[in-house]
Structures are given as structure tokens and as C-alpha cells.
Amino acid sequence: MLENVKIIPKTIFNLIATFKKKLPLLYFLLSRILSMLIMLFFLGLATFGLMELTPGDIVDNYVKNQIMNMNDFRNKDNIYNEDEIKLMKARLGLDKPFYEQYFNWLKKVFIDHDLGRSLINKAPITFLIKDRLINSLILNLISLFFLTIFSFILGIYFSSKAGTNADIVISFVSMVFHAFPSMMLLILLQLFALNSALFPITAYPDFTYKDAPLKFVFSYTHHIMLPLIGAFLGGIGGTLRMVRATMLDQIGQPYITALRSRGISEKRIYFNHAFRNTLNPYITSSANLIASLFSGSLILEIIFSYPGIGRLMYEAVLQQDIYLVMTNLMFISSLILIGMIISDLLLAVVDPRIKYSNK
């Protein structure tokens, strides 16, 4: 009997080793997804624990406000006692230890398929984040698209002009934009819109898509133009300098000298060889770039009154709405981890030297 028990782990390990050998890429993908879920689990647990360790009781203000509102019609002095507070906490499930609250939240999410309700305004969290999530994704994906295209175009072009006056000027300008505080840049752009009247000072129309679909598209494009310029200028400096530096490093490699000695044209050397190797560091850092765009959009959404997920996160933290904070935090963390997985897979596509197998 004991021998059979000992054989089971060996069999499992053998199956895993066989699966890894035959399907290395799928094994890598599944292992990364598993590690991502484990990291998200402990991140959520740590968040609940930190919220409970915050100075003061994060639920007392909410409970007292609720009780005072209930007492407005029955008690002129808005008097409440500790028993009422305990009763309200028990009804909301906030009297339990943080880990028990966390497991109850996980049960709602994965079993009941319910993200819960906001503690402040009682609205379903799914309803609160749905439209704002779409707005943030649109804003950040457009920013990432233009940032990537122009970074590579300008980086490759000016790497071929290294040492010229144009290269010196663009290097200085990109360094200025990279070092310039993003908040100050956005405020200056908003002041420009206020004084010039060329752009709206807010980033979202004052009517919905359902009211007038075609008018909304044109109005949204006009409203979002200035925030996109701000996001582009805030990110172009660092990515352009990275692409330019990587291209210059590749151009100095021995294999480039060998290609030139064989009479291969500069255009082919740049785009068929050096450019392909330039993709590696950019893809590796793309997950951090997505995270920085969403982090930067928090400031952008606040300054330009854009109804995005970052602004909702900011308001949830101010109001100490733990379930709304958890949902936003899990979304941003999942986005970063998924971006890392995608970047690892793209590296295998663009670089044939990378193989997810052990030989």
C-alpha cells in the first residue's frame, strides 16, 4: 500500500516531464498562467490585510454615516451606539478577519460571478467599471499604437543620422520630454486649450453615444485629441531614446560589419537585421509600458475629467471603498501579468534563438 502511494508522485512528475518535452510552448504558457493566478491570489490577500492595518478603522466612517442617515428621520440628535455599529458591520460582513472577508469576496467572484457592490453608493461594481474600463482601454491602446509607431520611425531614422545636428537636437528634445513631469505637461496643455479655444478642456463629450452616435464619434475624437497629445509627448522621450540606443548598439555589432562586407544594402541591413533585433528589448519592456500608460492615465483622467478606470480607482481609494479598490487593483495587476506573458510569446516569434524547451 505504501509503495503505491510513493509511486503516484513519481507518475505525476513523469507525466509533467513528458508534457513539457512534447509541448514546451503550451507548458510554458500554462505554467505562467498558474504562477500569475498564484501571484494575484497573494496580492489580493495582502491588499485586504493592508487595508485593515491602515490607521483607524476604514469601515467606521462608512458605518457611522449609514447609521446617521438612517437616524435622520427617527432621531433628531443622530445618536448611535456601539451595538448599532457592530450590528451594521455584521450585516455587511465587515466584522470578520481580513482573510475571511477575502475568501468571501473570492467566492462571490468565482462561484456567484458577482464582483459585489460598492460600499459607498451601493451600485454593482460591474456596472461601475464596465463603461470606464472601455474608456480607459480605448485611450491607452490608441496612445500605445501611436507611441510605438512614431518611436520606431523616429528612433530608426535618427540612429542612421547619429552625430549630425538633427540627431543632437532630437536627442535633446526627447530627453526634455522624458524628464518633464507628466502632470505639469498635462496642466500646460489644458491651459493651452483654455486660452486658445482650439480644444475642449475636458476629454469627454457631455452627451452619450446613444443620444447621437455619429455626432458622438466626431465629438469624442475632438475631445480626446489633447489628452492623446499629452500621453504621446509624455511617453515618446523614453521609448524613442531606447529604440535609438538599441539600433546604434546593433549597428556596431560584428555581424553588421560582415553583412556590409558582403555588399548588402544599408536599407536591408537596417530593416531586415538590425530592426528585428531592436524589437527584443521593446517587447520585453512593453508590459511595463502598458502599466505606465495606465498609471499615467490616472493623472490624465483627473485633470481632463475623463471617465476612466484610473479616476474611478482614485475616487475609490479616497472613499476607502475596499471592494471597488480590489476590483481595480486586480484588473491593473492582471493586465501587467498578461502583458508579460504576451511579451514572452512575442519574443519567441520575432527571435528564433528563443525556444521554450530544454534539450
PyMOL commands that set and color helices and strands:
alter all, ss='L'
color gray80, all
select helices_A, chain A and resi 2-22+24-53+60-71+82-92+98-110+125-159+165-179+182-196+213-251+254-261+266-303+309-319+322-350
alter helices_A, ss='H'
color red, helices_A
deselect
rebuild
show_as cartoon
